[in-house]
Amino acid sequence: MNNMDNTLKVNINEYLPLRDVVFNTLRQAILKGELEPGERLMEIQLAERLGVSRTPIREAIRKLELEGLVVMIPRKGAEVAKITEKDLNDVLEVRCALEGLAVELACKRIDLEGIKDLKDNLSEFKQAVKGRDITALAERDVEFHDIIFAATNNDRLVQLLNNFREQMYRYRVEYLKDAKTHQQLVEEHESIISDLENRDCDSAKKHIEHHIYNQVTTVSKNIKNEG
């Protein structure tokens, strides 16, 4: 399905060169699933939709190819790279290591305000589940983990996780497309909050690893079913 006509918008007021704005627009559209795996990227169509010339589109596609988000197919042109099990496992192995460390540190350092922020986030997440709003669910999920990262009070770790955030976003959205995961996520978030509140660092680390492992297995299964 092509969602491009309804979702792709470029903000020309951003304080960036046009080529960077176009690149960021297309990159976010791919990461959020607005441009779907296997979808062809037609320069003329994209240029018309975004109201720009073909030159920044062409430059953006080259940069996206370097990032592995776009592949060039002989005699067909550019298309959004499909999600592979190898990419999924690579990304989530790193995520598991970084978030395991983050939750251990957060368990020792989180304050009452941080716990309250997590509980407020959980309430918003439950509302998004009721509304079956995948975008809202993904945003609340990102916020949940961001609160934990901030609680580590380790700027270097937060920087690493933020740099990795967008690579994770693609798999997060893919995971949330499966409605069966939503209630499970609520329960996992509840367990992690309880662990942090009780300063049970070992349990918190086990729950965060299980939380990420469930994402790997579900998205892997979906990849195989689509293959």
C-alpha positions as CSV (number, residue, x, y, z in Angstrom):
1,M,0.0,0.0,0.0
2,N,1.3,3.4,-0.9
3,N,0.6,6.0,1.9
4,M,2.7,8.7,0.2
5,D,-0.1,10.9,-1.0
6,N,-1.5,11.3,2.5
7,T,1.6,11.5,4.6
8,L,4.7,12.9,2.9
9,K,5.1,16.5,3.7
10,V,8.3,18.6,3.6
11,N,8.8,21.6,5.9
12,I,10.7,24.1,3.8
13,N,10.9,26.5,6.8
14,E,13.4,24.2,8.5
15,Y,16.8,25.8,9.0
16,L,18.6,23.3,6.8
17,P,19.6,23.1,3.1
18,L,16.8,21.8,1.0
19,R,18.7,18.5,0.2
20,D,18.9,17.8,3.9
21,V,15.2,18.5,4.5
22,V,14.2,16.2,1.6
23,F,16.6,13.5,2.9
24,N,15.2,13.8,6.5
25,T,11.6,13.7,5.1
26,L,12.1,10.5,3.1
27,R,14.2,8.9,5.9
28,Q,11.4,9.5,8.5
29,A,8.8,8.2,6.0
30,I,10.8,4.9,5.7
31,L,11.5,4.5,9.4
32,K,7.8,5.1,10.3
33,G,6.6,2.8,7.6
34,E,4.9,5.5,5.5
35,L,7.1,4.4,2.6
36,E,6.9,0.6,2.9
37,P,9.5,-2.1,2.4
38,G,9.7,-2.9,-1.4
39,E,8.0,0.3,-2.4
40,R,9.5,1.9,-5.5
41,L,10.9,5.5,-5.1
42,M,9.9,7.4,-8.3
43,E,11.9,10.6,-8.6
44,I,9.3,12.5,-10.6
45,Q,6.5,11.5,-8.3
46,L,8.4,12.3,-5.2
47,A,9.6,15.6,-6.6
48,E,6.0,16.6,-7.5
49,R,4.6,15.5,-4.1
50,L,7.3,17.4,-2.1
51,G,7.3,20.4,-4.4
52,V,11.0,20.2,-5.2
53,S,13.2,19.5,-8.2
54,R,14.5,16.0,-8.9
55,T,18.0,16.9,-7.8
56,P,17.5,16.9,-4.0
57,I,15.4,13.7,-4.4
58,R,18.2,12.0,-6.3
59,E,20.8,13.1,-3.7
60,A,18.5,11.9,-0.8
61,I,18.1,8.5,-2.5
62,R,21.9,8.1,-2.8
63,K,22.3,8.9,0.9
64,L,19.5,6.5,1.9
65,E,21.2,3.8,-0.1
66,L,24.4,4.4,1.9
67,E,22.4,4.0,5.1
68,G,20.9,0.7,3.9
69,L,17.3,2.0,3.8
70,V,17.2,2.0,0.0
71,V,18.4,-0.5,-2.5
72,M,19.0,-0.1,-6.2
73,I,17.4,-2.8,-8.3
74,P,18.7,-3.4,-11.9
75,R,16.2,-2.2,-14.5
76,K,13.8,-1.1,-11.8
77,G,15.5,1.7,-9.9
78,A,15.4,2.6,-6.2
79,E,13.1,0.9,-3.7
80,V,12.7,0.9,0.1
81,A,14.9,-1.9,1.5
82,K,13.0,-4.8,2.9
83,I,13.5,-5.7,6.6
84,T,15.6,-8.8,6.9
85,E,16.2,-11.1,9.9
86,K,19.9,-10.3,9.8
87,D,19.3,-6.5,10.1
88,L,16.6,-7.1,12.8
89,N,19.0,-9.3,14.9
90,D,21.9,-6.9,14.5
91,V,19.9,-3.9,15.6
92,L,18.2,-5.6,18.5
93,E,21.3,-7.3,19.8
94,V,22.9,-3.9,20.3
95,R,19.6,-2.5,21.7
96,C,19.5,-5.3,24.2
97,A,23.0,-4.6,25.4
98,L,22.6,-0.9,25.7
99,E,19.1,-1.0,27.3
100,G,20.2,-3.7,29.8
101,L,22.9,-1.3,31.0
102,A,20.5,1.6,31.0
103,V,17.9,-0.1,33.1
104,E,20.5,-1.3,35.6
105,L,21.7,2.3,36.1
106,A,18.2,3.7,36.1
107,C,17.2,1.2,38.8
108,K,19.9,2.7,41.1
109,R,19.3,6.3,40.2
110,I,15.7,7.0,39.2
111,D,13.8,9.4,41.5
112,L,10.1,9.6,42.5
113,E,9.5,12.1,39.6
114,G,10.9,9.6,37.1
115,I,8.7,6.8,38.5
116,K,5.7,9.2,38.2
117,D,6.6,10.0,34.6
118,L,6.7,6.3,33.8
119,K,3.3,5.7,35.3
120,D,1.8,8.7,33.5
121,N,3.3,7.4,30.3
122,L,1.8,4.0,31.0
123,S,-1.7,5.6,31.3
124,E,-1.2,7.3,27.9
125,F,0.0,4.1,26.4
126,K,-3.1,2.3,27.5
127,Q,-5.2,5.0,25.9
128,A,-3.3,4.6,22.7
129,V,-4.0,0.8,22.9
130,K,-7.7,1.5,23.2
131,G,-7.6,3.8,20.2
132,R,-5.5,1.3,18.2
133,D,-3.3,4.2,17.1
134,I,0.0,2.7,16.0
135,T,1.8,6.0,15.7
136,A,0.7,7.1,19.2
137,L,1.7,3.7,20.5
138,A,5.2,4.0,19.0
139,E,5.6,7.5,20.3
140,R,4.5,6.5,23.8
141,D,6.9,3.5,23.7
142,V,9.8,5.7,22.7
143,E,8.9,8.1,25.5
144,F,8.8,5.2,28.0
145,H,12.3,4.1,27.2
146,D,13.5,7.8,27.0
147,I,12.4,8.3,30.6
148,I,14.5,5.3,31.7
149,F,17.5,6.5,29.7
150,A,17.3,10.0,31.3
151,A,17.2,8.4,34.7
152,T,20.6,6.8,34.1
153,N,22.1,10.3,34.4
154,N,24.8,9.1,32.0
155,D,25.1,11.5,29.1
156,R,27.3,9.3,27.0
157,L,24.9,6.3,27.2
158,V,21.9,8.5,26.4
159,Q,23.8,9.9,23.4
160,L,24.5,6.4,22.1
161,L,20.9,5.3,22.6
162,N,19.6,8.5,20.9
163,N,21.9,7.9,17.9
164,F,20.5,4.4,17.6
165,R,16.9,5.5,18.1
166,E,15.9,5.8,14.5
167,Q,17.2,2.4,13.5
168,M,15.1,0.9,16.3
169,Y,12.0,2.9,15.3
170,R,11.5,0.9,12.1
171,Y,11.3,-2.4,14.0
172,R,9.2,-0.9,16.7
173,V,6.5,0.1,14.2
174,E,6.7,-3.3,12.6
175,Y,6.2,-4.9,16.0
176,L,3.2,-2.7,16.9
177,K,1.4,-3.6,13.6
178,D,0.6,-6.9,15.4
179,A,-2.3,-6.0,17.7
180,K,-1.7,-9.1,19.8
181,T,1.4,-7.5,21.1
182,H,-0.3,-4.4,22.6
183,Q,-1.6,-5.9,25.9
184,Q,1.6,-7.8,26.3
185,L,3.5,-4.5,26.1
186,V,1.3,-3.0,28.7
187,E,2.1,-5.8,31.1
188,E,5.9,-5.7,30.3
189,H,5.9,-1.9,31.0
190,E,4.1,-2.5,34.2
191,S,6.7,-5.1,35.3
192,I,9.6,-2.8,34.5
193,I,8.1,0.1,36.4
194,S,7.5,-2.1,39.4
195,D,11.1,-3.3,39.3
196,L,12.5,0.2,39.1
197,E,10.2,1.4,41.9
198,N,11.4,-1.6,44.1
199,R,15.0,-1.1,43.1
200,D,15.1,-4.7,41.9
201,C,17.9,-4.3,39.3
202,D,18.2,-8.0,38.4
203,S,14.5,-8.4,37.7
204,A,14.5,-5.1,35.7
205,K,17.3,-6.3,33.5
206,K,15.6,-9.6,32.9
207,H,12.3,-7.9,32.1
208,I,13.9,-5.4,29.6
209,E,15.7,-8.3,27.9
210,H,12.5,-10.3,27.6
211,H,10.7,-7.2,26.4
212,I,13.2,-6.9,23.5
213,Y,13.4,-10.6,22.8
214,N,9.6,-10.7,22.3
215,Q,10.1,-8.0,19.6
216,V,12.7,-10.0,17.8
217,T,10.6,-13.2,17.7
218,T,7.4,-11.4,16.6
219,V,9.0,-9.4,13.8
220,S,11.1,-12.4,12.7
221,K,7.9,-14.4,12.4
222,N,6.2,-11.6,10.4
223,I,9.2,-11.4,8.1
224,K,9.0,-15.2,7.4
225,N,5.2,-15.0,6.8
226,E,5.7,-12.2,4.3
227,G,8.6,-13.9,2.6
